[in-house]
Amino acid sequence: MEKTVTLEEALKRIEELEKENAELREELEYYRNRKLSGRQKHNAKWMEEFYGRR
């Protein structure tokens, strides 16, 4: 069964989804700009040295 959706309901849902999308993009930017933790830095440096010597 298909649910009948009015234009107003559809526009309201689109607005809600756009707001949620904007919030998620902000959260994604936060994680992209976060500094790496010490262990991640160490692993990256170790791999660079290990694979760089071959």
CYANA upper distance limits for C-alpha pairs under 8 A (distance plus 0.5 A):
  5 VAL  CA      9 GLU  CA      6.70
  5 VAL  CA     10 ALA  CA      6.99
  6 THR  CA     10 ALA  CA      6.74
  7 LEU  CA     11 LEU  CA      6.61
  8 GLU  CA     12 LYS  CA      6.61
  9 GLU  CA     13 ARG  CA      6.64
 10 ALA  CA     14 ILE  CA      6.65
 11 LEU  CA     15 GLU  CA      6.69
 12 LYS  CA     16 GLU  CA      6.79
 13 ARG  CA     17 LEU  CA      6.66
 14 ILE  CA     18 GLU  CA      6.59
 15 GLU  CA     19 LYS  CA      6.73
 16 GLU  CA     20 GLU  CA      6.74
 17 LEU  CA     21 ASN  CA      6.48
 18 GLU  CA     22 ALA  CA      6.70
 19 LYS  CA     23 GLU  CA      6.87
 20 GLU  CA     24 LEU  CA      6.73
 21 ASN  CA     25 ARG  CA      6.65
 22 ALA  CA     26 GLU  CA      6.84
 23 GLU  CA     27 GLU  CA      6.85
 24 LEU  CA     28 LEU  CA      6.59
 25 ARG  CA     29 GLU  CA      6.70
 26 GLU  CA     30 TYR  CA      6.80
 27 GLU  CA     31 TYR  CA      6.97
 28 LEU  CA     32 ARG  CA      6.63
 29 GLU  CA     33 ASN  CA      6.54
 30 TYR  CA     34 ARG  CA      6.63
 36 LEU  CA     40 GLN  CA      6.42
 36 LEU  CA     41 LYS  CA      6.69
 37 SER  CA     41 LYS  CA      6.83
 38 GLY  CA     42 HIS  CA      6.62
 39 ARG  CA     43 ASN  CA      6.60
 40 GLN  CA     44 ALA  CA      6.61
 41 LYS  CA     45 LYS  CA      6.64
 42 HIS  CA     46 TRP  CA      6.52
 43 ASN  CA     47 MET  CA      6.56
 44 ALA  CA     48 GLU  CA      6.59
 45 LYS  CA     49 GLU  CA      6.72
 46 TRP  CA     50 PHE  CA      6.47
 47 MET  CA     51 TYR  CA      6.35
 47 MET  CA     52 GLY  CA      8.39
 48 GLU  CA     52 GLY  CA      6.08
 49 GLU  CA     53 ARG  CA      6.80
 50 PHE  CA     54 ARG  CA      7.88
